[in-house]
């Protein structure tokens, strides 16, 4: 079959996404303070919004970072803020941390989730802009990227007033159109038959625990699908739209995700892969994979 990606796309995208990963060295431990979590298989204890994690040190570093999974904090090893933490810390609040400025702490915590949404949208738009098949809407994508980037530079009070959901809906329209264009183009260039699984797959599909070993899922629309604990060993997901797909505990050992659309590091971190799992060049193989 014809290749969906080329090296130029991978190189340019990898460079543009560097700033859209969490940089703990330039963050005030916001995910460890601003976000709540409940005792579960992902977290060893309860924590409320605004309450510092018991493992957070005075220098905003994790005191048990090297043994998070062993101590019951698997959820921490899955999470990534798309660079929202350092953006809030260094741009929105100009390097003034919540220790030194306790009066602004609540405002910082409240603005963090909004920034996270904007940074996530920048991640998806960055990929969309590299896809040649999205040429018909290139200017709209550029405009959306510029506007989203502008919004990340707003002050704290403006961020708190921002209707992030409305902006997300506008961007999602473009991302969906990008997906349609890219997958249609890939199908046109495809040589040979496709063998989709008998089990119904599609946008928002409930595929929890589904047996999809070796499944041909090329060019499928799996936006928002629930693939929790699904068996996807050796499955082919090249060209599949994976935006919002829930991969928690999904077995993707040997699967090919190298040409998938809108895959994130968070999704990979939540899945179970191995050295045979094929990934887009701009994503990293999680350390906890076998």
C-alpha positions in Angstrom: 0.0 0.0 0.0 1.0 3.6 -0.4 2.6 5.2 2.6 0.4 7.6 4.6 3.3 9.6 6.1 6.7 10.9 4.8 9.8 11.8 6.7 9.4 15.6 6.2 6.0 15.5 8.0 7.5 13.6 10.9 10.5 15.8 11.3 8.6 19.1 11.1 5.9 17.9 13.5 8.4 16.5 16.0 10.1 19.9 16.2 6.8 21.9 16.5 5.6 19.6 19.4 8.6 20.1 21.7 6.9 23.0 23.5 3.7 21.0 23.8 5.0 18.5 26.3 5.1 19.0 30.1 8.4 20.6 31.3 8.5 20.0 35.1 11.7 22.1 35.4 9.7 25.2 34.5 6.5 24.4 36.3 5.4 24.9 39.9 4.0 21.4 40.3 0.6 22.5 39.2 -0.7 19.0 38.2 0.3 17.9 41.8 -1.7 20.8 43.4 -4.4 22.0 41.1 -5.9 18.7 40.1 -7.9 16.4 42.4 -7.7 12.6 42.5 -9.4 9.8 44.3 -7.9 6.6 45.8 -8.2 4.0 43.1 -6.1 1.7 40.9 -4.4 4.9 39.6 -3.8 6.8 42.9 -2.9 5.5 46.3 -4.8 8.3 48.2 -7.4 11.0 47.9 -6.4 14.6 47.1 -8.6 17.6 46.7 -8.2 20.5 44.3 -5.7 23.0 45.6 -4.2 20.5 48.1 -0.6 19.7 47.4 0.2 16.0 46.8 1.9 14.5 49.9 4.8 13.6 47.6 5.4 17.1 46.3 8.7 18.7 47.6 9.4 22.3 48.3 11.2 22.7 45.0 8.0 21.5 43.2 9.5 18.2 42.3 8.1 14.7 43.0 9.8 13.0 45.9 8.9 9.5 44.6 9.1 10.1 40.9 11.3 7.0 40.2 8.9 4.7 42.0 5.4 6.1 41.3 3.9 2.9 39.9 5.3 0.8 42.7 3.7 3.2 45.2 0.3 3.1 43.6 0.5 6.4 41.6 0.1 4.9 38.1 -2.1 7.9 37.1 0.9 10.2 37.4 2.9 8.2 34.9 0.1 8.5 32.4 -0.5 12.2 32.6 0.9 15.0 30.4 -0.2 18.6 30.5 0.7 19.5 26.9 3.0 22.2 28.3 0.2 24.0 30.2 2.0 23.8 33.5 5.1 25.8 32.3 2.9 28.2 30.3 0.8 29.1 33.4 3.9 29.2 35.6 6.2 31.2 33.4 3.9 33.2 31.1 0.5 33.7 32.8 2.0 34.3 36.2 5.4 35.5 35.1 7.4 33.0 37.2 5.7 33.9 40.5 4.9 30.6 42.3 2.0 29.8 44.6 4.4 29.6 47.6 5.5 33.1 47.3 2.2 34.5 46.1 -0.5 32.6 48.0 -3.1 35.2 47.2 -3.0 34.2 43.5 -2.9 30.5 44.1 -6.6 29.8 43.6 -6.5 31.9 40.4 -3.6 29.9 39.2 -5.2 26.5 39.9 -8.5 27.6 38.2 -6.7 28.8 35.1 -4.6 25.7 34.7 -7.4 23.4 33.2 -8.3 26.1 30.7 -4.7 26.4 29.6 -4.5 22.6 29.3 -7.4 22.6 26.9 -5.8 25.3 24.7 -2.4 23.5 24.7 -4.1 20.2 23.7 -5.8 22.0 20.8 -2.4 23.4 19.7 -1.1 19.8 19.6 -3.9 18.6 17.3 -3.7 21.7 15.1 0.1 21.3 14.8 -0.5 17.9 13.3 -3.3 19.0 11.1 -1.1 21.7 9.6 1.4 19.1 8.5 -1.1 16.9 6.6 -0.9 17.6 2.8 -4.4 16.3 2.4 -5.7 19.1 4.6 -4.6 21.7 2.0 -8.3 22.8 1.2 -8.7 24.1 4.7 -5.1 25.1 5.4 -5.8 28.8 5.9 -8.6 28.0 8.3 -6.2 25.8 10.3 -3.6 28.5 10.3 -6.1 31.0 11.6 -7.3 28.6 14.3 -3.8 27.9 15.4 -2.9 31.6 15.6 -6.0 32.3 17.6 -5.5 29.4 20.0 -1.9 30.5 20.5 -3.1 34.1 21.2 -5.5 32.8 23.8 -2.7 31.0 25.7 -1.1 34.4 26.2 -4.1 35.9 28.0 -3.8 37.1 31.6 -5.2 35.0 34.4 -8.5 36.9 34.7 -9.1 36.8 30.9 -8.4 33.0 30.9 -10.9 32.5 33.6 -13.6 34.4 31.6 -12.8 32.5 28.4 -15.4 30.1 27.1 -12.9 27.3 26.3 -15.7 24.9 25.4 -16.9 27.2 22.6 -13.4 27.7 21.2 -12.9 23.9 21.4 -16.1 23.2 19.4 -14.9 25.6 16.6 -11.5 24.0 16.4 -13.0 20.5 16.5 -15.0 21.2 13.4 -11.7 21.8 11.6 -10.0 18.8 13.1 -12.9 16.6 12.0 -12.7 18.0 8.5 -8.9 17.3 8.5 -9.6 13.7 9.5 -12.1 13.2 6.7 -9.7 14.7 4.1 -6.7 12.7 5.3 -8.5 9.4 5.6 -10.3 9.9 2.2 -7.0 10.6 0.5 -5.3 7.6 2.1 -8.2 5.3 1.1 -7.9 6.6 -2.5 -4.2 5.8 -2.6 -4.6 2.4 -0.9 -3.7 -0.7 -3.0 -5.5 -3.9 -2.2 -8.6 -4.8 -0.2 -9.4 -3.7 3.3 -10.6 -6.3 5.9 -12.5 -4.4 8.6 -13.5 -6.5 11.7 -16.9 -7.9 12.0 -17.4 -6.1 15.3 -18.9 -2.7 14.7 -16.3 0.1 15.1 -16.7 3.8 14.7 -16.9 7.2 16.4 -17.7 6.8 20.1 -18.0 3.0 19.9 -18.1 1.0 23.0 -15.2 -1.4 22.5 -14.4 -2.0 26.1 -12.6 -5.4 26.3 -13.1 -6.0 22.6 -11.2 -8.8 21.0 -9.5 -7.0 18.0 -6.3 -8.9 17.8 -4.8 -8.5 14.3 -7.8 -6.3 13.2 -7.6 -4.2 10.1 -8.6 -0.7 11.5 -6.9 1.3 8.8 -8.6 4.7 8.1 -11.3 4.0 10.8 -13.0 6.8 12.6 -12.4 5.9 16.2 -12.9 9.4 17.7 -13.9 9.1 21.3 -14.2 5.3 21.1 -13.8 3.3 24.3 -11.0 0.8 23.8 -10.5 0.2 27.6 -8.7 -3.1 28.1 -9.3 -4.1 24.4 -7.1 -6.7 22.8 -5.4 -4.8 19.9 -2.3 -6.9 19.6 -0.9 -6.8 16.1 -3.8 -4.6 15.0 -3.3 -2.2 12.1 -4.4 1.4 13.0 -2.6 3.3 10.3 -4.6 6.2 9.1 -7.2 5.8 11.9 -8.5 8.9 13.7 -7.7 8.4 17.4 -8.6 11.8 18.8 -10.1 11.2 22.3 -9.9 7.4 22.0 -9.7 5.8 25.5 -6.8 3.4 25.5 -6.6 2.7 29.2 -5.1 -0.8 29.6 -5.6 -1.5 26.0 -3.1 -4.2 24.8 -1.4 -2.7 21.7 1.6 -4.9 21.7 2.8 -5.3 18.1 0.1 -2.9 16.8 0.9 -0.4 14.1 -0.1 3.1 15.0 2.6 4.7 12.9 0.3 6.5 10.6 -2.6 7.2 12.9 -4.1 10.7 13.3 -4.2 12.8 16.5 -2.6 10.2 18.8 -1.1 11.7 22.0 1.5 10.7 24.5 -1.2 10.4 27.2 -3.0 7.8 25.3 0.2 5.7 24.8 1.1 6.1 28.5 -2.3 4.6 29.4 -1.9 1.6 27.1 0.1 -1.6 27.2 2.7 -1.8 24.4 6.1 -3.3 23.7 9.1 -3.0 21.5 7.2 -4.2 18.5 4.5 -1.5 18.8 5.0 1.0 15.9 4.5 4.6 16.8 4.5 8.0 15.0 8.1 9.5 15.2 7.0 12.4 17.3 5.8 10.2 20.2 7.9 8.3 22.8 7.8 4.7 23.9 6.7 4.8 27.6 9.3 3.5 30.0 6.8 1.2 31.7 6.1 -0.8 28.5 7.4 -4.3 28.4 
